[in-house]
Amino acid sequence: MALRAIAGKKTLTLGLGFGPSGAAAAASFPGLGSGLHARGLVTFSLPDLPYDYGALEPAISGEIMQLHHQKHHQTYITNYNKALEQLEEAMTKGDSSKVVHLQSAIKFNGGGHINHSIFWQNLKPANEGGGEPPHGSLGWAIDTDFGSLEALVKTMNAEGTALQGSGWVWLALDREVKKLKVETTANQDPLVTKGANLVPLLGIDVWEHAYYLQYKNVRPDYLKNIWKVMNWKYASGVYEKEVA
Amino acid sequence: MGGASLLSALACGVSSSSIGAPPHSFLCPTPNRRRKSRRKVRCAPITAQFELKPPPYPLDSLEPHMSRETLEHHWGRHHRGHVDSLNARIAGTQLEEMELEDVVVASYNKGSPLPPFVHAAQVWNHDFFWRSMEPGGGGKPSGELMGLIERDFGSFERMLKEFKEAASTQFGSGWAWLAYKANRLDVGNAVNPCPSEKDNKLVIAKTPNAVNPLVWDYSPLLAVDVWEHAYYLDYENRRADYVSIFMEKLVSWDIVSSRLHIATARAAERAREDERRRREDDVEITNREAVEMYVDSDNDSEPE
């Protein structure tokens, strides 16, 4: 089990009804604000991976998983917390310029935290069920909305390959019309920026840091292989909860 | 395509890769046609092709700051891929006969980029980037460049700080730039109605993905690539370290100075052109007024 040692701040619950498994549960509220509108600021810490760094090989190397988790995701969390603290101070002071100025850092770093927290859940070692195609209601929905699982994978891989620069490709559920969609977001924009009714079922990180050490510039090979460790059980769980 | 034109193409040594393209103008370019980009044009091209130009130094000569492996992938795969894609995309279009910088600006399409843009811009950006570096580079600039840096940023150190800040806060993929801005407002693509000497200055800019300051009519002087592929093999996630090393050990300030020289000359020429046009407009208005006065004064006595 990949271990984390950051102590004591309340960790992110994903807001989808799922908490990251193995996450620390300490719930202290640091930094009560001073002033008229004091509130307890919730900050975040790195969730544990539910598998070892090397467990997704050969699809994704242990080297990438460790860097991706310990450096990239941790940096998003560190900077997100910093931005939140600055935001709280600015809000307390009524400093509107500062509040607005902080929005891009919050969107970027907060988005990075949201997206990666989902991503770790989306992946599973092959010997623990990773790659097993979806059954039940999600399987039927995929056939209905895309024709077949192969067609969905083809679409997601095409969108992921075509994405210029950095971003994510998503399998989304539009909870309003109960339909599945493939969406992309740029940089660390979370899926919700594409529509308030969109629920992420699966997300694939197509930032170069997600694959470069192993696949270099050949993003299509990364996209082809990641399906071997895709955690369809997670996606099914989210889907079933939404359509229930 | 007729046999005769094929023969003439072969006689002029056109590579086999360019034969078989859609019928296009076979005009041989006139010998004195000025070419800003280093695009090699052969006699009677069936298609005009942009080429992958190598960095002006061996691929291992920037080590240990930028590894040969990085150069092999970055130049040999990424940059090469953009050249190939650009040529494929512009084949048979008007863009094919344009200089690379013009292709960049035209395909940027004032902010709604067309498909060739990413490739054209990335070809230009990478050519510019390789030439911004040299083995044993770094140190500090001098002369006119240093003077302008101190004038516009306060000090070299402050310019460095701002440059690194731009590079670090370009969220996602992109580039950070030192550029010379002449007679242009800070709003992209806007025209300055009252240009003054004070508008000519050095600026630092950051751009996403393939965008570069050519689209704002700035003159780029220096660029650092902050796409992850530019530094990941050597620095992993440590973009700040990469940018610091780039500035300390790789930048060719000689090249930056010569680019500044060209930029200031271009700005001066433009200012003279604008002044000339303004004077011509003034003369035309004066002439028009004189004619109107003549007609008015003769109104009553105009013969039928």
Interface residues (C-beta under 8 A of the other chain):
Chain A: L67 K71 H72 T75 S104 F108 Q164 G165 S166 G167 A186 N187 Q188 W207 E208 H209 Y212 L213 K216 N217
Chain B: H73 R77 H78 G81 V118 F171 G172 S173 G174 P208 N209 A210 W227 E228 H229 Y232 L233 E236 N237
